[in-house]
Amino acid sequence: MSKETFLANFLSVTDFRNPVEVTMDTLLKDLPEWDSLAALGVIVMFDTEYGQTITGDDLSKAKSVGDLYQMLRH
């Protein structure tokens, strides 16, 4: 799966109200609307789009969008 596809899926499931540019280097804490609902969307994305289970603990270890992407590759 390409990074571009992952980024598009990430933006789709987080459903930020305000447009935001996201790269693999974007820090999650720097996203103005990164909250528990956005995190839940990412958990659901991992399950439905990629057939992989991640937990809240896994998410708390991720600092950037790229860290999330790397979780898929392991």
PQR file of N, CA, C, O and H, with PARSE charges and radii, in Angstrom:
ATOM      1  N   MET A   1       0.830  -1.167   0.000 -0.4000 1.5000
ATOM      2  CA  MET A   1       0.000   0.000   0.000 -0.0000 2.0000
ATOM      3  C   MET A   1       0.885   1.244   0.000  0.5500 1.7000
ATOM      4  O   MET A   1       1.885   1.323   0.714 -0.5500 1.4000
ATOM      5  N   SER A   2       0.491   2.194  -0.809 -0.4000 1.5000
ATOM      6  CA  SER A   2       1.309   3.399  -0.949 -0.0000 2.0000
ATOM      7  C   SER A   2       1.068   4.367   0.210  0.5500 1.7000
ATOM      8  O   SER A   2       0.032   4.338   0.874 -0.5500 1.4000
ATOM      9  H   SER A   2      -0.321   2.130  -1.388  0.4000 1.0000
ATOM     10  N   LYS A   3       2.049   5.208   0.420 -0.4000 1.5000
ATOM     11  CA  LYS A   3       1.919   6.246   1.448 -0.0000 2.0000
ATOM     12  C   LYS A   3       0.782   7.198   1.103  0.5500 1.7000
ATOM     13  O   LYS A   3       0.061   7.659   1.987 -0.5500 1.4000
ATOM     14  H   LYS A   3       2.891   5.231  -0.120  0.4000 1.0000
ATOM     15  N   GLU A   4       0.625   7.489  -0.180 -0.4000 1.5000
ATOM     16  CA  GLU A   4      -0.426   8.412  -0.610 -0.0000 2.0000
ATOM     17  C   GLU A   4      -1.807   7.856  -0.284  0.5500 1.7000
ATOM     18  O   GLU A   4      -2.687   8.590   0.166 -0.5500 1.4000
ATOM     19  H   GLU A   4       1.211   7.115  -0.899  0.4000 1.0000
ATOM     20  N   THR A   5      -1.995   6.563  -0.510 -0.4000 1.5000
ATOM     21  CA  THR A   5      -3.269   5.918  -0.186 -0.0000 2.0000
ATOM     22  C   THR A   5      -3.516   5.954   1.313  0.5500 1.7000
ATOM     23  O   THR A   5      -4.628   6.237   1.759 -0.5500 1.4000
ATOM     24  H   THR A   5      -1.280   5.967  -0.875  0.4000 1.0000
ATOM     25  N   PHE A   6      -2.478   5.666   2.087 -0.4000 1.5000
ATOM     26  CA  PHE A   6      -2.612   5.702   3.543 -0.0000 2.0000
ATOM     27  C   PHE A   6      -2.996   7.101   4.010  0.5500 1.7000
ATOM     28  O   PHE A   6      -3.889   7.252   4.844 -0.5500 1.4000
ATOM     29  H   PHE A   6      -1.575   5.436   1.725  0.4000 1.0000
ATOM     30  N   LEU A   7      -2.331   8.123   3.482 -0.4000 1.5000
ATOM     31  CA  LEU A   7      -2.646   9.500   3.875 -0.0000 2.0000
ATOM     32  C   LEU A   7      -4.086   9.855   3.516  0.5500 1.7000
ATOM     33  O   LEU A   7      -4.783  10.496   4.303 -0.5500 1.4000
ATOM     34  H   LEU A   7      -1.605   8.001   2.805  0.4000 1.0000
ATOM     35  N   ALA A   8      -4.528   9.446   2.343 -0.4000 1.5000
ATOM     36  CA  ALA A   8      -5.911   9.717   1.933 -0.0000 2.0000
ATOM     37  C   ALA A   8      -6.893   9.016   2.864  0.5500 1.7000
ATOM     38  O   ALA A   8      -7.897   9.606   3.263 -0.5500 1.4000
ATOM     39  H   ALA A   8      -3.962   8.926   1.704  0.4000 1.0000
ATOM     40  N   ASN A   9      -6.611   7.766   3.211 -0.4000 1.5000
ATOM     41  CA  ASN A   9      -7.475   7.040   4.141 -0.0000 2.0000
ATOM     42  C   ASN A   9      -7.471   7.689   5.516  0.5500 1.7000
ATOM     43  O   ASN A   9      -8.516   7.799   6.157 -0.5500 1.4000
ATOM     44  H   ASN A   9      -5.795   7.288   2.886  0.4000 1.0000
ATOM     45  N   PHE A  10      -6.301   8.119   5.970 -0.4000 1.5000
ATOM     46  CA  PHE A  10      -6.187   8.784   7.270 -0.0000 2.0000
ATOM     47  C   PHE A  10      -7.065  10.032   7.304  0.5500 1.7000
ATOM     48  O   PHE A  10      -7.818  10.237   8.257 -0.5500 1.4000
ATOM     49  H   PHE A  10      -5.452   8.030   5.449  0.4000 1.0000
ATOM     50  N   LEU A  11      -6.972  10.856   6.278 -0.4000 1.5000
ATOM     51  CA  LEU A  11      -7.779  12.081   6.235 -0.0000 2.0000
ATOM     52  C   LEU A  11      -9.268  11.767   6.144  0.5500 1.7000
ATOM     53  O   LEU A  11     -10.092  12.498   6.694 -0.5500 1.4000
ATOM     54  H   LEU A  11      -6.361  10.690   5.505  0.4000 1.0000
ATOM     55  N   SER A  12      -9.607  10.705   5.467 -0.4000 1.5000
ATOM     56  CA  SER A  12     -11.013  10.324   5.333 -0.0000 2.0000
ATOM     57  C   SER A  12     -11.610   9.897   6.672  0.5500 1.7000
ATOM     58  O   SER A  12     -12.710  10.323   7.024 -0.5500 1.4000
ATOM     59  H   SER A  12      -8.937  10.111   5.020  0.4000 1.0000
ATOM     60  N   VAL A  13     -10.898   9.066   7.413 -0.4000 1.5000
ATOM     61  CA  VAL A  13     -11.467   8.545   8.665 -0.0000 2.0000
ATOM     62  C   VAL A  13     -11.393   9.531   9.818  0.5500 1.7000
ATOM     63  O   VAL A  13     -12.204   9.462  10.742 -0.5500 1.4000
ATOM     64  H   VAL A  13     -10.004   8.720   7.127  0.4000 1.0000
ATOM     65  N   THR A  14     -10.441  10.440   9.781 -0.4000 1.5000
ATOM     66  CA  THR A  14     -10.373  11.421  10.863 -0.0000 2.0000
ATOM     67  C   THR A  14     -11.402  12.521  10.668  0.5500 1.7000
ATOM     68  O   THR A  14     -11.827  13.151  11.636 -0.5500 1.4000
ATOM     69  H   THR A  14      -9.782  10.497   9.031  0.4000 1.0000
ATOM     70  N   ASP A  15     -11.808  12.756   9.423 -0.4000 1.5000
ATOM     71  CA  ASP A  15     -12.904  13.673   9.105 -0.0000 2.0000
ATOM     72  C   ASP A  15     -12.746  15.035   9.793  0.5500 1.7000
ATOM     73  O   ASP A  15     -13.675  15.534  10.427 -0.5500 1.4000
ATOM     74  H   ASP A  15     -11.462  12.244   8.637  0.4000 1.0000
ATOM     75  N   PHE A  16     -11.558  15.622   9.655 -0.4000 1.5000
ATOM     76  CA  PHE A  16     -11.321  16.943  10.233 -0.0000 2.0000
ATOM     77  C   PHE A  16     -12.239  17.960   9.571  0.5500 1.7000
ATOM     78  O   PHE A  16     -12.406  17.946   8.351 -0.5500 1.4000
ATOM     79  H   PHE A  16     -10.804  15.216   9.140  0.4000 1.0000
ATOM     80  N   ARG A  17     -12.828  18.834  10.362 -0.4000 1.5000
ATOM     81  CA  ARG A  17     -13.749  19.846   9.826 -0.0000 2.0000
ATOM     82  C   ARG A  17     -13.022  20.873   8.980  0.5500 1.7000
ATOM     83  O   ARG A  17     -13.538  21.318   7.955 -0.5500 1.4000
ATOM     84  H   ARG A  17     -12.692  18.845  11.352  0.4000 1.0000
ATOM     85  N   ASN A  18     -11.844  21.245   9.399 -0.4000 1.5000
ATOM     86  CA  ASN A  18     -11.063  22.244   8.672 -0.0000 2.0000
ATOM     87  C   ASN A  18      -9.996  21.541   7.838  0.5500 1.7000
ATOM     88  O   ASN A  18      -9.361  20.599   8.311 -0.5500 1.4000
ATOM     89  H   ASN A  18     -11.425  20.884  10.232  0.4000 1.0000
ATOM     90  N   PRO A  19      -9.794  21.991   6.606 -0.5600 1.5000
ATOM     91  CA  PRO A  19      -8.774  21.361   5.759  0.2800 2.0000
ATOM     92  C   PRO A  19      -7.395  21.420   6.422  0.5500 1.7000
ATOM     93  O   PRO A  19      -7.012  22.430   7.013 -0.5500 1.4000
ATOM     94  N   VAL A  20      -6.681  20.339   6.310 -0.4000 1.5000
ATOM     95  CA  VAL A  20      -5.348  20.267   6.897 -0.0000 2.0000
ATOM     96  C   VAL A  20      -4.461  19.467   5.945  0.5500 1.7000
ATOM     97  O   VAL A  20      -4.891  18.473   5.361 -0.5500 1.4000
ATOM     98  H   VAL A  20      -6.991  19.518   5.830  0.4000 1.0000
ATOM     99  N   GLU A  21      -3.227  19.917   5.803 -0.4000 1.5000
ATOM    100  CA  GLU A  21      -2.262  19.186   4.986 -0.0000 2.0000
ATOM    101  C   GLU A  21      -1.508  18.230   5.895  0.5500 1.7000
ATOM    102  O   GLU A  21      -0.971  18.624   6.930 -0.5500 1.4000
ATOM    103  H   GLU A  21      -2.878  20.725   6.278  0.4000 1.0000
ATOM    104  N   VAL A  22      -1.477  16.976   5.493 -0.4000 1.5000
ATOM    105  CA  VAL A  22      -0.842  15.946   6.309 -0.0000 2.0000
ATOM    106  C   VAL A  22       0.218  15.238   5.477  0.5500 1.7000
ATOM    107  O   VAL A  22      -0.018  14.863   4.328 -0.5500 1.4000
ATOM    108  H   VAL A  22      -1.913  16.655   4.653  0.4000 1.0000
ATOM    109  N   THR A  23       1.385  15.064   6.078 -0.4000 1.5000
ATOM    110  CA  THR A  23       2.462  14.280   5.478 -0.0000 2.0000
ATOM    111  C   THR A  23       2.846  13.189   6.472  0.5500 1.7000
ATOM    112  O   THR A  23       2.314  13.135   7.580 -0.5500 1.4000
ATOM    113  H   THR A  23       1.576  15.368   7.011  0.4000 1.0000
ATOM    114  N   MET A  24       3.748  12.344   6.081 -0.4000 1.5000
ATOM    115  CA  MET A  24       4.220  11.300   6.990 -0.0000 2.0000
ATOM    116  C   MET A  24       4.938  11.895   8.203  0.5500 1.7000
ATOM    117  O   MET A  24       5.015  11.263   9.256 -0.5500 1.4000
ATOM    118  H   MET A  24       4.181  12.388   5.181  0.4000 1.0000
ATOM    119  N   ASP A  25       5.459  13.106   8.049 -0.4000 1.5000
ATOM    120  CA  ASP A  25       6.187  13.752   9.142 -0.0000 2.0000
ATOM    121  C   ASP A  25       5.285  14.548  10.080  0.5500 1.7000
ATOM    122  O   ASP A  25       5.752  15.043  11.106 -0.5500 1.4000
ATOM    123  H   ASP A  25       5.396  13.619   7.194  0.4000 1.0000
ATOM    124  N   THR A  26       4.013  14.679   9.751 -0.4000 1.5000
ATOM    125  CA  THR A  26       3.099  15.453  10.582 -0.0000 2.0000
ATOM    126  C   THR A  26       2.964  14.798  11.953  0.5500 1.7000
ATOM    127  O   THR A  26       2.670  13.608  12.064 -0.5500 1.4000
ATOM    128  H   THR A  26       3.634  14.277   8.917  0.4000 1.0000
ATOM    129  N   LEU A  27       3.186  15.598  12.990 -0.4000 1.5000
ATOM    130  CA  LEU A  27       3.021  15.105  14.355 -0.0000 2.0000
ATOM    131  C   LEU A  27       1.541  15.115  14.709  0.5500 1.7000
ATOM    132  O   LEU A  27       0.836  16.093  14.461 -0.5500 1.4000
ATOM    133  H   LEU A  27       3.426  16.565  12.900  0.4000 1.0000
ATOM    134  N   LEU A  28       1.084  14.022  15.287 -0.4000 1.5000
ATOM    135  CA  LEU A  28      -0.330  13.924  15.644 -0.0000 2.0000
ATOM    136  C   LEU A  28      -0.730  15.040  16.601  0.5500 1.7000
ATOM    137  O   LEU A  28      -1.813  15.611  16.470 -0.5500 1.4000
ATOM    138  H   LEU A  28       1.656  13.227  15.489  0.4000 1.0000
ATOM    139  N   LYS A  29       0.134  15.357  17.562 -0.4000 1.5000
ATOM    140  CA  LYS A  29      -0.192  16.395  18.545 -0.0000 2.0000
ATOM    141  C   LYS A  29      -0.323  17.777  17.915  0.5500 1.7000
ATOM    142  O   LYS A  29      -0.910  18.678  18.515 -0.5500 1.4000
ATOM    143  H   LYS A  29       1.014  14.893  17.668  0.4000 1.0000
ATOM    144  N   ASP A  30       0.217  17.952  16.714 -0.4000 1.5000
ATOM    145  CA  ASP A  30       0.127  19.241  16.029 -0.0000 2.0000
ATOM    146  C   ASP A  30      -1.139  19.384  15.189  0.5500 1.7000
ATOM    147  O   ASP A  30      -1.420  20.463  14.667 -0.5500 1.4000
ATOM    148  H   ASP A  30       0.693  17.220  16.226  0.4000 1.0000
ATOM    149  N   LEU A  31      -1.902  18.306  15.059 -0.4000 1.5000
ATOM    150  CA  LEU A  31      -3.159  18.372  14.312 -0.0000 2.0000
ATOM    151  C   LEU A  31      -4.224  18.971  15.230  0.5500 1.7000
ATOM    152  O   LEU A  31      -4.533  18.389  16.270 -0.5500 1.4000
ATOM    153  H   LEU A  31      -1.674  17.430  15.483  0.4000 1.0000
ATOM    154  N   PRO A  32      -4.789  20.122  14.864 -0.5600 1.5000
ATOM    155  CA  PRO A  32      -5.713  20.822  15.758  0.2800 2.0000
ATOM    156  C   PRO A  32      -6.919  19.989  16.179  0.5500 1.7000
ATOM    157  O   PRO A  32      -7.446  20.179  17.275 -0.5500 1.4000
ATOM    158  N   GLU A  33      -7.359  19.080  15.334 -0.4000 1.5000
ATOM    159  CA  GLU A  33      -8.554  18.309  15.645 -0.0000 2.0000
ATOM    160  C   GLU A  33      -8.246  16.854  16.007  0.5500 1.7000
ATOM    161  O   GLU A  33      -9.140  16.008  15.994 -0.5500 1.4000
ATOM    162  H   GLU A  33      -6.931  18.925  14.444  0.4000 1.0000
ATOM    163  N   TRP A  34      -6.980  16.563  16.331 -0.4000 1.5000
ATOM    164  CA  TRP A  34      -6.637  15.206  16.749 -0.0000 2.0000
ATOM    165  C   TRP A  34      -7.187  15.005  18.154  0.5500 1.7000
ATOM    166  O   TRP A  34      -6.744  15.651  19.103 -0.5500 1.4000
ATOM    167  H   TRP A  34      -6.254  17.250  16.341  0.4000 1.0000
ATOM    168  N   ASP A  35      -8.145  14.113  18.275 -0.4000 1.5000
ATOM    169  CA  ASP A  35      -8.776  13.844  19.561 -0.0000 2.0000
ATOM    170  C   ASP A  35      -9.175  12.377  19.614  0.5500 1.7000
ATOM    171  O   ASP A  35      -8.812  11.597  18.733 -0.5500 1.4000
ATOM    172  H   ASP A  35      -8.505  13.588  17.503  0.4000 1.0000
ATOM    173  N   SER A  36      -9.921  12.002  20.643 -0.4000 1.5000
ATOM    174  CA  SER A  36     -10.286  10.596  20.808 -0.0000 2.0000
ATOM    175  C   SER A  36     -11.162  10.093  19.664  0.5500 1.7000
ATOM    176  O   SER A  36     -11.073   8.922  19.294 -0.5500 1.4000
ATOM    177  H   SER A  36     -10.216  12.635  21.359  0.4000 1.0000
ATOM    178  N   LEU A  37     -12.000  10.948  19.101 -0.4000 1.5000
ATOM    179  CA  LEU A  37     -12.840  10.533  17.977 -0.0000 2.0000
ATOM    180  C   LEU A  37     -11.994  10.268  16.727  0.5500 1.7000
ATOM    181  O   LEU A  37     -12.238   9.301  16.005 -0.5500 1.4000
ATOM    182  H   LEU A  37     -12.073  11.899  19.402  0.4000 1.0000
ATOM    183  N   ALA A  38     -11.010  11.117  16.474 -0.4000 1.5000
ATOM    184  CA  ALA A  38     -10.102  10.896  15.343 -0.0000 2.0000
ATOM    185  C   ALA A  38      -9.300   9.611  15.562  0.5500 1.7000
ATOM    186  O   ALA A  38      -9.096   8.835  14.628 -0.5500 1.4000
ATOM    187  H   ALA A  38     -10.811  11.903  17.060  0.4000 1.0000
ATOM    188  N   ALA A  39      -8.847   9.392  16.794 -0.4000 1.5000
ATOM    189  CA  ALA A  39      -8.095   8.175  17.109 -0.0000 2.0000
ATOM    190  C   ALA A  39      -8.953   6.935  16.889  0.5500 1.7000
ATOM    191  O   ALA A  39      -8.473   5.929  16.367 -0.5500 1.4000
ATOM    192  H   ALA A  39      -9.012  10.022  17.552  0.4000 1.0000
ATOM    193  N   LEU A  40     -10.214   7.005  17.285 -0.4000 1.5000
ATOM    194  CA  LEU A  40     -11.123   5.884  17.062 -0.0000 2.0000
ATOM    195  C   LEU A  40     -11.283   5.609  15.567  0.5500 1.7000
ATOM    196  O   LEU A  40     -11.337   4.454  15.147 -0.5500 1.4000
ATOM    197  H   LEU A  40     -10.604   7.823  17.710  0.4000 1.0000
ATOM    198  N   GLY A  41     -11.358   6.666  14.774 -0.4000 1.5000
ATOM    199  CA  GLY A  41     -11.436   6.498  13.326 -0.0000 2.0000
ATOM    200  C   GLY A  41     -10.228   5.765  12.774  0.5500 1.7000
ATOM    201  O   GLY A  41     -10.361   4.938  11.871 -0.5500 1.4000
ATOM    202  H   GLY A  41     -11.314   7.605  15.116  0.4000 1.0000
ATOM    203  N   VAL A  42      -9.055   6.059  13.307 -0.4000 1.5000
ATOM    204  CA  VAL A  42      -7.830   5.385  12.857 -0.0000 2.0000
ATOM    205  C   VAL A  42      -7.862   3.909  13.259  0.5500 1.7000
ATOM    206  O   VAL A  42      -7.461   3.046  12.478 -0.5500 1.4000
ATOM    207  H   VAL A  42      -8.948   6.731  14.041  0.4000 1.0000
ATOM    208  N   ILE A  43      -8.334   3.618  14.464 -0.4000 1.5000
ATOM    209  CA  ILE A  43      -8.447   2.223  14.908 -0.0000 2.0000
ATOM    210  C   ILE A  43      -9.381   1.452  13.978  0.5500 1.7000
ATOM    211  O   ILE A  43      -9.080   0.328  13.576 -0.5500 1.4000
ATOM    212  H   ILE A  43      -8.660   4.319  15.098  0.4000 1.0000
ATOM    213  N   VAL A  44     -10.513   2.063  13.643 -0.4000 1.5000
ATOM    214  CA  VAL A  44     -11.471   1.427  12.736 -0.0000 2.0000
ATOM    215  C   VAL A  44     -10.856   1.258  11.344  0.5500 1.7000
ATOM    216  O   VAL A  44     -11.058   0.227  10.703 -0.5500 1.4000
ATOM    217  H   VAL A  44     -10.757   2.976  13.970  0.4000 1.0000
ATOM    218  N   MET A  45     -10.108   2.262  10.873 -0.4000 1.5000
ATOM    219  CA  MET A  45      -9.453   2.172   9.565 -0.0000 2.0000
ATOM    220  C   MET A  45      -8.498   0.978   9.517  0.5500 1.7000
ATOM    221  O   MET A  45      -8.489   0.228   8.541 -0.5500 1.4000
ATOM    222  H   MET A  45      -9.944   3.100  11.394  0.4000 1.0000
ATOM    223  N   PHE A  46      -7.703   0.803  10.558 -0.4000 1.5000
ATOM    224  CA  PHE A  46      -6.771  -0.318  10.585 -0.0000 2.0000
ATOM    225  C   PHE A  46      -7.527  -1.637  10.464  0.5500 1.7000
ATOM    226  O   PHE A  46      -7.084  -2.551   9.768 -0.5500 1.4000
ATOM    227  H   PHE A  46      -7.710   1.413  11.351  0.4000 1.0000
ATOM    228  N   ASP A  47      -8.664  -1.732  11.141 -0.4000 1.5000
ATOM    229  CA  ASP A  47      -9.439  -2.967  11.121 -0.0000 2.0000
ATOM    230  C   ASP A  47     -10.131  -3.190   9.782  0.5500 1.7000
ATOM    231  O   ASP A  47     -10.002  -4.260   9.188 -0.5500 1.4000
ATOM    232  H   ASP A  47      -9.023  -0.990  11.707  0.4000 1.0000
ATOM    233  N   THR A  48     -10.864  -2.188   9.304 -0.4000 1.5000
ATOM    234  CA  THR A  48     -11.685  -2.385   8.105 -0.0000 2.0000
ATOM    235  C   THR A  48     -10.892  -2.312   6.809  0.5500 1.7000
ATOM    236  O   THR A  48     -11.134  -3.096   5.891 -0.5500 1.4000
ATOM    237  H   THR A  48     -10.969  -1.319   9.787  0.4000 1.0000
ATOM    238  N   GLU A  49      -9.958  -1.392   6.722 -0.4000 1.5000
ATOM    239  CA  GLU A  49      -9.199  -1.217   5.480 -0.0000 2.0000
ATOM    240  C   GLU A  49      -8.025  -2.181   5.356  0.5500 1.7000
ATOM    241  O   GLU A  49      -7.673  -2.610   4.258 -0.5500 1.4000
ATOM    242  H   GLU A  49      -9.760  -0.755   7.467  0.4000 1.0000
ATOM    243  N   TYR A  50      -7.417  -2.518   6.506 -0.4000 1.5000
ATOM    244  CA  TYR A  50      -6.169  -3.268   6.453 -0.0000 2.0000
ATOM    245  C   TYR A  50      -6.208  -4.597   7.199  0.5500 1.7000
ATOM    246  O   TYR A  50      -5.232  -5.347   7.179 -0.5500 1.4000
ATOM    247  H   TYR A  50      -7.703  -2.170   7.399  0.4000 1.0000
ATOM    248  N   GLY A  51      -7.341  -4.899   7.864 -0.4000 1.5000
ATOM    249  CA  GLY A  51      -7.464  -6.168   8.571 -0.0000 2.0000
ATOM    250  C   GLY A  51      -6.469  -6.336   9.697  0.5500 1.7000
ATOM    251  O   GLY A  51      -6.031  -7.448   9.989 -0.5500 1.4000
ATOM    252  H   GLY A  51      -8.134  -4.290   7.880  0.4000 1.0000
ATOM    253  N   GLN A  52      -6.115  -5.237  10.327 -0.4000 1.5000
ATOM    254  CA  GLN A  52      -5.123  -5.262  11.397 -0.0000 2.0000
ATOM    255  C   GLN A  52      -5.713  -4.586  12.631  0.5500 1.7000
ATOM    256  O   GLN A  52      -6.364  -3.547  12.528 -0.5500 1.4000
ATOM    257  H   GLN A  52      -6.471  -4.333  10.090  0.4000 1.0000
ATOM    258  N   THR A  53      -5.480  -5.179  13.786 -0.4000 1.5000
ATOM    259  CA  THR A  53      -5.995  -4.628  15.031 -0.0000 2.0000
ATOM    260  C   THR A  53      -4.910  -3.818  15.725  0.5500 1.7000
ATOM    261  O   THR A  53      -3.785  -4.282  15.909 -0.5500 1.4000
ATOM    262  H   THR A  53      -4.951  -6.023  13.870  0.4000 1.0000
ATOM    263  N   ILE A  54      -5.272  -2.597  16.104 -0.4000 1.5000
ATOM    264  CA  ILE A  54      -4.389  -1.790  16.948 -0.0000 2.0000
ATOM    265  C   ILE A  54      -5.208  -1.314  18.143  0.5500 1.7000
ATOM    266  O   ILE A  54      -6.437  -1.265  18.092 -0.5500 1.4000
ATOM    267  H   ILE A  54      -6.186  -2.220  15.954  0.4000 1.0000
ATOM    268  N   THR A  55      -4.519  -0.972  19.196 -0.4000 1.5000
ATOM    269  CA  THR A  55      -5.178  -0.547  20.433 -0.0000 2.0000
ATOM    270  C   THR A  55      -4.884   0.922  20.709  0.5500 1.7000
ATOM    271  O   THR A  55      -4.076   1.554  20.029 -0.5500 1.4000
ATOM    272  H   THR A  55      -3.521  -1.012  19.237  0.4000 1.0000
ATOM    273  N   GLY A  56      -5.548   1.435  21.706 -0.4000 1.5000
ATOM    274  CA  GLY A  56      -5.254   2.789  22.151 -0.0000 2.0000
ATOM    275  C   GLY A  56      -3.814   2.920  22.611  0.5500 1.7000
ATOM    276  O   GLY A  56      -3.185   3.959  22.413 -0.5500 1.4000
ATOM    277  H   GLY A  56      -6.205   0.922  22.259  0.4000 1.0000
ATOM    278  N   ASP A  57      -3.288   1.860  23.230 -0.4000 1.5000
ATOM    279  CA  ASP A  57      -1.880   1.874  23.647 -0.0000 2.0000
ATOM    280  C   ASP A  57      -0.954   1.980  22.443  0.5500 1.7000
ATOM    281  O   ASP A  57       0.046   2.697  22.479 -0.5500 1.4000
ATOM    282  H   ASP A  57      -3.799   1.016  23.391  0.4000 1.0000
ATOM    283  N   ASP A  58      -1.295   1.258  21.373 -0.4000 1.5000
ATOM    284  CA  ASP A  58      -0.498   1.360  20.143 -0.0000 2.0000
ATOM    285  C   ASP A  58      -0.509   2.795  19.628  0.5500 1.7000
ATOM    286  O   ASP A  58       0.528   3.342  19.255 -0.5500 1.4000
ATOM    287  H   ASP A  58      -2.107   0.675  21.344  0.4000 1.0000
ATOM    288  N   LEU A  59      -1.695   3.393  19.614 -0.4000 1.5000
ATOM    289  CA  LEU A  59      -1.814   4.773  19.124 -0.0000 2.0000
ATOM    290  C   LEU A  59      -1.027   5.742  19.988  0.5500 1.7000
ATOM    291  O   LEU A  59      -0.432   6.691  19.475 -0.5500 1.4000
ATOM    292  H   LEU A  59      -2.538   2.948  19.917  0.4000 1.0000
ATOM    293  N   SER A  60      -1.018   5.514  21.284 -0.4000 1.5000
ATOM    294  CA  SER A  60      -0.311   6.444  22.171 -0.0000 2.0000
ATOM    295  C   SER A  60       1.193   6.418  21.935  0.5500 1.7000
ATOM    296  O   SER A  60       1.889   7.372  22.281 -0.5500 1.4000
ATOM    297  H   SER A  60      -1.501   4.744  21.701  0.4000 1.0000
ATOM    298  N   LYS A  61       1.701   5.341  21.352 -0.4000 1.5000
ATOM    299  CA  LYS A  61       3.130   5.241  21.039 -0.0000 2.0000
ATOM    300  C   LYS A  61       3.488   5.967  19.748  0.5500 1.7000
ATOM    301  O   LYS A  61       4.649   6.308  19.518 -0.5500 1.4000
ATOM    302  H   LYS A  61       1.135   4.566  21.070  0.4000 1.0000
ATOM    303  N   ALA A  62       2.486   6.200  18.911 -0.4000 1.5000
ATOM    304  CA  ALA A  62       2.723   6.874  17.629 -0.0000 2.0000
ATOM    305  C   ALA A  62       2.834   8.374  17.846  0.5500 1.7000
ATOM    306  O   ALA A  62       1.967   8.982  18.473 -0.5500 1.4000
ATOM    307  H   ALA A  62       1.543   5.923  19.098  0.4000 1.0000
ATOM    308  N   LYS A  63       3.876   8.955  17.339 -0.4000 1.5000
ATOM    309  CA  LYS A  63       4.073  10.404  17.436 -0.0000 2.0000
ATOM    310  C   LYS A  63       3.675  11.114  16.150  0.5500 1.7000
ATOM    311  O   LYS A  63       3.239  12.265  16.174 -0.5500 1.4000
ATOM    312  H   LYS A  63       4.581   8.460  16.830  0.4000 1.0000
ATOM    313  N   SER A  64       3.828  10.417  15.023 -0.4000 1.5000
ATOM    314  CA  SER A  64       3.560  11.042  13.726 -0.0000 2.0000
ATOM    315  C   SER A  64       2.652  10.144  12.885  0.5500 1.7000
ATOM    316  O   SER A  64       2.415   8.983  13.217 -0.5500 1.4000
ATOM    317  H   SER A  64       4.182   9.482  15.003  0.4000 1.0000
ATOM    318  N   VAL A  65       2.160  10.705  11.808 -0.4000 1.5000
ATOM    319  CA  VAL A  65       1.364   9.923  10.864 -0.0000 2.0000
ATOM    320  C   VAL A  65       2.228   8.796  10.287  0.5500 1.7000
ATOM    321  O   VAL A  65       1.736   7.692  10.057 -0.5500 1.4000
ATOM    322  H   VAL A  65       2.352  11.649  11.538  0.4000 1.0000
ATOM    323  N   GLY A  66       3.493   9.072  10.059 -0.4000 1.5000
ATOM    324  CA  GLY A  66       4.412   8.050   9.564 -0.0000 2.0000
ATOM    325  C   GLY A  66       4.571   6.887  10.532  0.5500 1.7000
ATOM    326  O   GLY A  66       4.740   5.744  10.109 -0.5500 1.4000
ATOM    327  H   GLY A  66       3.892   9.970  10.246  0.4000 1.0000
ATOM    328  N   ASP A  67       4.519   7.174  11.834 -0.4000 1.5000
ATOM    329  CA  ASP A  67       4.575   6.095  12.828 -0.0000 2.0000
ATOM    330  C   ASP A  67       3.377   5.162  12.666  0.5500 1.7000
ATOM    331  O   ASP A  67       3.512   3.944  12.787 -0.5500 1.4000
ATOM    332  H   ASP A  67       4.382   8.103  12.178  0.4000 1.0000
ATOM    333  N   LEU A  68       2.210   5.736  12.393 -0.4000 1.5000
ATOM    334  CA  LEU A  68       1.018   4.914  12.159 -0.0000 2.0000
ATOM    335  C   LEU A  68       1.216   4.040  10.928  0.5500 1.7000
ATOM    336  O   LEU A  68       0.890   2.853  10.936 -0.5500 1.4000
ATOM    337  H   LEU A  68       2.101   6.725  12.295  0.4000 1.0000
ATOM    338  N   TYR A  69       1.750   4.637   9.879 -0.4000 1.5000
ATOM    339  CA  TYR A  69       2.009   3.897   8.638 -0.0000 2.0000
ATOM    340  C   TYR A  69       2.961   2.732   8.901  0.5500 1.7000
ATOM    341  O   TYR A  69       2.766   1.635   8.377 -0.5500 1.4000
ATOM    342  H   TYR A  69       2.015   5.601   9.872  0.4000 1.0000
ATOM    343  N   GLN A  70       3.974   2.966   9.701 -0.4000 1.5000
ATOM    344  CA  GLN A  70       4.943   1.912  10.004 -0.0000 2.0000
ATOM    345  C   GLN A  70       4.300   0.759  10.763  0.5500 1.7000
ATOM    346  O   GLN A  70       4.740  -0.384  10.634 -0.5500 1.4000
ATOM    347  H   GLN A  70       4.133   3.857  10.127  0.4000 1.0000
ATOM    348  N   MET A  71       3.268   1.039  11.551 -0.4000 1.5000
ATOM    349  CA  MET A  71       2.567  -0.031  12.270 -0.0000 2.0000
ATOM    350  C   MET A  71       1.951  -1.028  11.295  0.5500 1.7000
ATOM    351  O   MET A  71       1.842  -2.215  11.602 -0.5500 1.4000
ATOM    352  H   MET A  71       2.911   1.967  11.656  0.4000 1.0000
ATOM    353  N   LEU A  72       1.553  -0.550  10.130 -0.4000 1.5000
ATOM    354  CA  LEU A  72       0.977  -1.435   9.117 -0.0000 2.0000
ATOM    355  C   LEU A  72       2.024  -2.333   8.494  0.5500 1.7000
ATOM    356  O   LEU A  72       1.703  -3.420   8.014 -0.5500 1.4000
ATOM    357  H   LEU A  72       1.642   0.414   9.881  0.4000 1.0000
ATOM    358  N   ARG A  73       3.229  -1.908   8.496 -0.4000 1.5000
ATOM    359  CA  ARG A  73       4.277  -2.626   7.789 -0.0000 2.0000
ATOM    360  C   ARG A  73       4.914  -3.690   8.676  0.5500 1.7000
ATOM    361  O   ARG A  73       5.833  -4.385   8.241 -0.5500 1.4000
ATOM    362  H   ARG A  73       3.489  -1.025   8.886  0.4000 1.0000
ATOM    363  N   HIS A  74       4.437  -3.826   9.921 -0.4000 1.5000
ATOM    364  CA  HIS A  74       4.992  -4.844  10.831 -0.0000 2.0000
ATOM    365  C   HIS A  74       3.974  -5.901  11.131  0.5500 1.7000
ATOM    366  O   HIS A  74       4.258  -6.838  11.877 -0.5500 1.4000
ATOM    367  H   HIS A  74       3.691  -3.261  10.274  0.4000 1.0000
TER
END
